[in-house]
Amino acid sequence: MDTQKIDLYMATNSDFFPAEQLPFIREKLVALDESKWMTISALQYKNPTTALIISLLIGGLGIDRFYIGDTGKGVGKLLTCGGAGIWTIIDWFNIQSAARKMNFTKLQTYLY
């Protein structure tokens, strides 16, 4: 795989993944077959900053969890009004890392 493509991909998308997973992602991209590159380069990721803004504004309704693709927890927050507000406050601190983990999980399905 062309290292320039990988460097550009990593520079463009590193904010969307957990920092501790970046060396692993780079290693897998180097070993990746060229035929999968177009699929991986076309993937769309959820922005952790957008998830935080949604969480701050309407997180009590679970919209932040729906946004990152965590439907089960979104329904749970919706039905419990954000866990009576407690879950909402906890998510203000955790939603960005949850978005990065969901993005990493999405990418992992294409790396193998």
Secondary structure, 3 states (H helix, E strand, C coil): CCHHHHHHHHHHHHHHCCHHHHHHHHHHHHCCCHHHHHHHHCCCCCCHHHHHHHHHHHHHHCHHHHHHCCHHHHHHHHHCHHHHCHHHHHHHHHHHHHHHHHHHHHHHHHHC
